[in-house]
Amino acid sequence: MKIAINRIEVAKYKRRINTLELEKKELEEIIKDGLFKEFIKKINEPLELERLRNENKKLRKKIKDLKKEME
């Protein structure tokens, strides 16, 4: 009787362990996806900054030219 109960308990624990392992793998994948997306964002950040700097430079030049025209 005790052996049967122990086997049932062992089976329950094995199922629980398998469930937890699957959840752990899912969480790892979610974290990897998030880190990858963040990495890609960081790679593109310098390109975006450079684009904004160039746009800002052009706009300042345009403002300067327009002020000269108004004089």
Secondary structure, 3 states (H helix, E strand, C coil): CHHHHHHHHHHHHHHHHHHHHHHHHHHHHHHHHHHHHHHHHHHHHHHHHHHHHHHHHHHHHHHHHHHHHHC
